[in-house]
Each structure stands twice: as structure tokens, then as C-alpha cells.
């Protein structure tokens, strides 16, 4: 029987995402000057205020205030009327030394036996629904807000947009779990106060439907037919949205973990990503399981897959590896047998995950908005500045867990032609 499924996304200016981006900017700066840094940093943002808290073990010394302001400035909070502005907001740091009790379980004489930074279970998911092997509803929700941010920065087609925004996409699926129609699209975007409420809302709705939607539709040649005329649009459904961002709602690191991953498809172990260095398996193992899942689907092993791994704190070897192909496997093996072969191909000890995916590099700021999964791998030069003005340029490889570099190994292991 056909069914509906919904995913949401939030913009880089959403208060929780502001917090995520500040935390990950700190991670990048610590790793840029000391790749062995151990960091767990949380951020709170509210009206005119940023609070940084967490634990750090690093040789690097940073101007955390200026790093936070730089992130806020880049997002677009640069006007006093937003009641949260990069140059004038207060930045309070309560960052302290990491617990030696935790560190002794992670750092080992033999690096290969590096223990997991915490216990827990992590999930990776992939589906052949889209070219990025991501669920379509979430992919659309992200693209809507990414394009909205482009329009905001262009500032000549739509001139009234402010940084805070949310999206939601509802798809109808057929009996074969294939998307057949977009049922509803929700966009709530912060905006300038530029007239009577009715006039503003009509203008925003018209611009979203006639400018934003066609630009997003053009990115989906395969699914352009889903953008039919009977989509239900809910544009700023509560009315005007002038007060927003951290002034309208307090933001905290790690409150958008479903937006960060698969939009409710598959599963999530519960651990947030942003603000954590790669010794924390909440982050690194979630990337590693996505890497496995994407390569399994791309290799033709299955159409959809969920991969779980679990750890005990301070122990290198995972306590379990689980695979669920949802009955879509193309090989004559049980999911348990597939999991055994996966364990043979991919070493899931934390040190080897870090090495395989090049995670001890400053690559995390780019992950902190519009999803950690489904992004395009790329190599770029990033620059970092010390409190004394020293500039360091580093070539980094972003989103390594999205590379399809294990397809051949999987096909060989499973005998797929």
C-alpha cells in the first residue's frame, strides 16, 4: 500500500546549527595546529551571547572568541537588528582540560590499539534512491535550504532573506518503495520586516514557489516529474518570521542529529557529531559505517542497507557489527554472513578508521550544516590563523567517507561481476 514519508532540514543560520558550526570550527583549529588534539566542545547561543564549554587536550592555543565571531560573521549574522551579531555578541569560554581518566583508555603505547573514546552504537545507511545514495526526502530538504542560502547571499533576486530557515519534504512511495510524488513542501524562512504581514507572506510564498522551487527542480533530472502541480505548499505557515536565529530560540550543539544523518530513514545511535574529535566513535564510526553502506550499495550488493557498529569505551575492537539489507541483497548470503565479510574488508578499530578516512585533519567545519552524509568529496586548501597572527595553509580532503573507493574490493569479496 502506498505511504508517505517526511524528512526535514535546517539552514546554517538555525540556532542549533550556529552552535554546531562554532564547535566544529574549534575542532578544525585545534587539529590544524595539533593533529593529536582531543576535543569535546559544546556551544550555546542565545540573544547576544555565545557560551563555549567542554574538554580539551592539545598543544595548541587558540583565540576562541575570534573563531566564534568568524563563524557567526560567515553565516550572515552581521546586523544589529538581528539581536545576535558577530562583532558585538559576548563570547564566554568555559573550556578546560580533558579528564585523564578518559584519556588513559584512548591513548595507548601501540597506536593500533587506540581505544574507543566512548561506548555506544553507530549507524550508517545508504539507498540507491539518489545519485548520492541518500534518502530523497532529506536530499530535497537540504537542497531547498542550500539554494535558499545562495539566493540570500546573491541578494538581488530575493533581497529580504535572513539566515534562519527550516524545510520539510513529504514524499509518497509506491508498493515497491519507490518515490512517485512530492506530497508537501514546508519552508519557514526568517525575513526582514518589509510591510503588512499579508503582503510579506504573499511575496515570500510567490518567491519560494516561482524562484526557489524551479532552481531546486533543475538539480533533479531523474525526479523532475515528482514536482507536479498538486504539491501542498506551506510557506511560513505560522505567519511572519522576523524574530529568529539565536535571538528567537536558544541553540545548542548536537540537537539536529537526524538532520545531520538520514532524515529518519535507517537509524541513529543517538550520539551527536559536531564538537568531537575523531577519537570519539560517535563521530568517526558513524562516518565509517556510512562509508561501508554507500560502497555496498554502489557495488550492487543490495539496493538499501543499514550498518551498525558498537564499542566499549577504551577498547579498540568493536563489540558487534550488524548489517540489514532489508531483503534487497543480490547475493545468496544471509545478512549475518554479509556482516562477517564486511568485518573482513573494513578494519573498524578507531585508529584504522582515522587513517582510512583521514580524520585527523581540519575537515569538520564543512560538515556542520546541510548534513554530514551525502556530500561531495573534494580536496581544498584551508587557512588557519594563530592568536599571534601566524597563518597556516593545509591541504585537506573533505567527506572522505563519501568516496566509492571500496567498490572493487566488495565485488571481489562477494563475487559480484
C-alpha positions in Angstrom: 0.0 0.0 0.0 1.4 3.5 -0.9 2.7 5.5 2.1 4.1 8.9 3.0 7.5 9.7 4.4 8.8 13.0 5.6 12.3 14.5 6.3 13.3 17.9 7.5 16.4 20.1 7.3 17.5 23.4 8.9 19.7 26.2 7.5 23.2 27.3 8.6 21.5 30.2 10.4 19.3 28.0 12.5 20.4 28.5 16.2 21.3 24.8 16.7 23.3 24.8 13.5 25.1 28.0 14.5 26.2 26.2 17.6 27.3 23.1 15.6 29.4 25.3 13.3 31.1 27.1 16.1 32.0 23.8 17.8 33.4 22.3 14.6 35.4 25.5 13.8 37.1 25.0 17.2 37.8 21.3 16.3 39.4 22.4 13.0 41.6 25.0 14.6 42.8 22.6 17.3 43.6 19.9 14.7 45.2 22.4 12.3 47.9 23.3 14.9 48.0 19.9 16.8 46.6 16.9 14.9 46.7 14.8 18.1 44.3 17.2 19.9 41.5 15.6 21.9 38.4 17.8 21.9 34.8 17.7 23.1 33.3 21.2 22.7 29.7 22.3 23.2 28.3 25.7 22.2 25.2 27.5 23.4 24.0 30.6 21.5 21.2 33.0 22.6 20.4 36.7 22.4 23.7 38.5 22.1 25.6 35.7 23.8 27.8 32.6 22.9 28.9 30.2 25.6 31.7 27.6 24.9 32.2 24.6 27.2 34.0 21.4 27.0 37.2 19.4 27.5 40.4 19.8 25.5 43.8 18.1 25.5 46.0 20.0 23.0 49.3 21.8 22.5 47.5 24.5 20.5 46.5 27.8 22.0 43.5 29.5 20.2 41.6 32.8 20.3 38.3 31.0 20.7 36.4 34.3 20.8 37.6 35.4 17.4 37.0 31.9 15.9 33.4 32.0 17.2 32.9 35.5 15.8 34.3 34.5 12.4 31.8 31.6 12.1 28.9 33.9 13.1 30.0 36.5 10.6 30.3 34.0 7.8 26.8 32.6 8.4 25.4 36.1 8.0 24.6 37.5 11.4 26.1 40.9 10.7 23.3 43.3 11.5 22.4 44.7 15.0 18.6 44.3 14.3 19.2 40.5 14.3 19.9 40.9 18.1 22.7 38.4 17.6 25.7 39.9 15.7 29.2 38.7 15.1 31.1 41.8 16.3 29.0 42.7 19.3 27.9 39.3 20.9 29.6 38.2 24.1 31.7 35.1 24.0 32.2 33.2 27.3 34.7 30.3 27.3 34.4 27.6 30.0 36.7 25.1 28.2 39.0 23.0 30.4 41.5 20.1 30.4 40.2 16.7 29.3 39.8 14.1 32.1 42.9 11.9 32.5 40.7 9.0 33.4 39.1 9.1 29.9 42.3 9.8 28.1 44.1 6.8 29.5 41.6 4.5 27.8 42.0 6.1 24.5 45.8 6.7 24.2 47.8 3.5 24.0 51.5 2.8 23.5 50.6 0.9 20.4 48.6 3.3 18.3 46.8 0.5 16.5 45.2 -0.5 19.8 43.8 3.0 20.4 40.6 2.6 22.4 37.2 3.9 21.6 36.6 7.4 23.1 33.2 6.2 24.4 30.8 3.3 24.4 27.8 3.3 22.1 26.4 2.2 18.8 26.7 4.0 15.5 24.7 3.5 12.2 25.4 4.0 8.6 22.8 3.9 5.9 22.6 4.1 2.1 20.0 3.7 -0.6 20.0 3.8 -4.4 17.2 6.3 -4.4 19.6 9.2 -5.4 22.9 9.7 -7.0 24.4 10.5 -3.6 22.9 7.3 -2.1 20.9 9.3 0.3 17.1 9.2 1.0 15.4 11.5 -1.5 13.2 13.4 1.1 16.2 14.5 3.1 18.3 15.3 0.0 15.5 17.6 -1.3 15.1 19.2 2.2 18.9 20.0 2.2 18.9 21.3 -1.4 16.0 23.6 -0.7 17.9 25.4 2.1 21.2 25.3 0.4 19.7 27.1 -2.6 17.8 29.5 -0.3 21.1 30.4 1.2 22.6 31.1 -2.3 19.6 33.4 -3.0 20.2 35.2 0.3 23.8 35.8 -0.5 23.1 36.9 -4.1 20.7 39.4 -2.5 19.4 40.8 -5.8 16.7 38.2 -6.8 15.3 38.0 -3.2 16.6 40.8 -1.0 14.7 40.3 2.3 16.0 36.9 3.5 17.6 36.4 6.9 19.9 33.5 7.9 17.4 31.3 9.9 15.3 28.8 8.0 13.7 25.3 8.0 12.4 22.9 5.4 10.4 19.8 5.3 9.6 17.4 2.4 6.9 14.7 2.3 7.1 12.0 -0.4 4.6 9.4 -1.5 6.1 6.0 -2.1 4.5 3.1 -4.0 4.3 -0.5 -3.0 7.8 -1.1 -4.3 9.2 1.6 -2.0 9.9 3.9 -5.0 9.1 7.7 -4.6 6.3 8.6 -7.0 5.2 12.1 -5.9 6.1 15.0 -3.7 3.1 15.4 -1.5 4.1 18.5 0.6 6.9 21.0 1.0 7.2 23.2 4.0 9.5 26.3 4.1 9.9 28.6 7.0 12.3 31.4 6.4 13.3 34.4 8.5 12.9 37.7 6.7 13.1 41.4 7.0 10.1 43.3 8.2 9.1 44.9 4.9 5.4 45.7 5.1 2.0 44.4 6.2 2.0 40.8 7.2 -0.3 39.7 4.4 1.8 41.4 1.8 5.0 39.9 3.1 3.6 36.4 3.3 2.2 36.6 -0.2 5.5 37.8 -1.6 7.5 35.1 0.2 5.2 32.4 -0.9 5.4 33.6 -4.5 9.2 33.8 -4.5 9.6 30.3 -2.9 7.3 28.7 -5.5 8.4 30.6 -8.6 12.1 31.2 -7.9 13.4 28.7 -5.3 11.5 25.6 -6.4 12.5 25.7 -10.1 16.2 26.1 -9.2 16.0 23.0 -7.0 13.9 21.1 -9.5 16.7 21.7 -12.1 19.1 19.7 -9.9 16.9 16.6 -10.1 16.7 15.4 -13.7 15.8 11.9 -12.6 13.0 13.1 -10.3 11.8 16.3 -12.1 8.5 14.6 -12.7 7.8 14.5 -9.0 7.4 18.3 -8.9 3.8 18.1 -10.0 1.2 20.8 -9.8 -0.6 19.3 -6.8 2.2 19.7 -4.2 0.8 21.2 -1.0 3.0 24.2 -0.1 3.2 25.5 3.5 5.3 28.7 3.3 5.9 30.4 6.7 2.7 28.8 8.0 2.8 30.5 11.4 2.9 33.9 9.8 5.7 36.5 9.7 9.1 35.3 10.8 11.2 38.4 11.6 12.5 37.4 15.0 14.7 34.3 14.5 18.2 32.9 14.9 19.6 32.7 18.4 17.5 35.7 19.4 14.3 33.8 18.7 15.4 30.4 20.0 18.4 29.3 22.0 20.8 27.0 20.1 22.8 24.0 21.3 25.4 21.8 19.8 24.1 18.4 18.8 20.4 18.9 18.7 19.9 18.2 15.0 21.4 14.7 14.7 18.6 13.4 12.4 19.1 16.3 10.0 22.9 15.5 10.2 22.4 11.9 9.1 19.5 10.3 7.2 16.3 12.3 7.9 14.7 9.5 9.9 15.5 6.8 7.3 17.6 3.9 8.6 18.5 4.5 12.3 20.7 6.7 14.6 22.6 5.6 17.6 21.9 8.9 19.4 25.3 10.4 19.5 26.0 13.9 18.1 28.9 14.6 15.8 29.8 18.3 15.9 32.4 19.4 18.5 34.0 16.0 18.8 37.5 15.0 17.5 37.7 11.6 15.6 38.8 9.6 18.7 35.1 9.9 19.6 33.5 7.0 17.8 30.1 8.8 17.9 31.6 10.7 15.0 34.3 8.6 13.3 32.4 5.3 13.4 29.2 6.9 12.1 31.3 8.1 9.1 32.9 4.7 8.7 29.5 2.9 8.7 28.2 5.4 6.1 31.3 4.7 4.0 30.6 0.9 4.2 26.9 1.3 3.5 27.4 3.5 0.4 30.1 1.3 -1.1 27.9 -1.8 -0.5 25.0 -0.3 -2.5 27.3 1.1 -5.2 28.9 -2.3 -5.6 25.5 -3.8 -6.4 25.3 -5.9 -3.3 21.9 -4.5 -2.4 19.6 -1.6 -3.0 19.4 -0.4 0.6 21.4 -1.2 3.7 21.8 -0.3 7.3 25.2 -1.0 9.0 25.6 -0.9 12.8 28.8 -1.0 14.8 29.2 -0.8 18.6 32.1 -0.2 21.0 33.1 -0.3 24.7 35.0 2.7 26.0 38.8 2.2 25.9 38.5 -1.0 23.8 39.7 -1.0 20.2 37.8 -3.9 18.7 34.1 -3.3 18.1 31.7 -5.4 20.3 29.5 -6.0 17.2 29.0 -5.3 13.5 25.4 -5.7 12.1 24.1 -5.5 8.6 20.5 -5.2 7.4 19.8 -5.2 3.7 16.0 -5.0 4.1 15.6 -8.0 1.8 17.3 -6.3 -1.1 20.5 -8.3 -1.2 21.6 -9.6 -4.6 23.9 -12.3 -3.2 22.8 -15.6 -1.7 24.0 -14.9 1.8 22.2 -14.0 5.0 22.7 -10.5 6.4 24.8 -12.1 9.2 27.1 -13.7 6.6 27.4 -10.4 4.8 28.3 -8.7 8.1 31.2 -11.2 8.6 32.6 -10.4 5.2 32.2 -6.7 5.9 34.3 -7.1 9.0 36.9 -8.8 6.9 37.1 -5.9 4.4 36.9 -3.0 6.8 39.0 -2.7 10.0 36.7 -0.9 12.4 39.2 -0.2 15.1 39.3 3.6 15.8 42.9 4.1 14.7 42.3 2.4 11.4 39.1 4.4 10.8 41.0 7.6 11.4 43.8 6.5 9.0 41.4 5.2 6.3 39.2 8.3 6.2 42.0 10.8 7.0 40.1 12.1 10.0 43.0 13.8 11.9 42.7 16.8 9.6 40.7 20.0 10.0 37.8 18.9 7.8 34.8 19.4 10.1 33.5 22.9 9.6 32.1 21.9 6.2 30.1 19.1 7.8 28.3 21.2 10.4 25.4 22.4 8.1 23.3 20.7 5.5 24.2 17.2 6.6 27.3 15.2 7.3 26.3 12.5 4.8 25.7 12.6 1.0 28.1 15.4 0.3 30.7 15.6 -2.5 34.3 14.6 -1.6 36.8 17.3 -2.5 40.3 18.5 -1.9 40.9 22.1 -0.9 43.3 24.4 0.8 42.2 25.8 4.2 43.9 28.6 6.1 44.1 29.0 9.9 45.5 31.9 12.0 47.1 31.7 15.4 46.4 34.4 18.1 49.9 35.8 17.2 48.9 36.2 13.5 50.7 33.2 12.1 48.8 31.8 9.0 49.0 28.1 8.3 47.7 26.6 5.0 46.7 23.0 4.9 45.5 20.8 2.0 42.7 18.6 3.2 40.3 16.1 1.7 36.7 16.6 2.7 34.0 14.0 3.1 36.3 11.0 2.5 33.5 8.7 3.8 31.6 9.5 0.7 34.2 8.1 -1.7 33.4 5.0 -3.6 36.9 3.5 -3.2 35.9 0.1 -1.9 33.5 -1.0 -4.6 36.1 -3.2 -6.3 37.1 -4.8 -3.0 33.5 -5.6 -2.2 32.8 -7.0 -5.6 35.8 -9.3 -5.3 34.9 -10.4 -1.8 31.3 -11.2 -2.7 32.0 -12.5 -6.2 29.9 -9.8 -7.9 30.5 -9.3 -11.6 
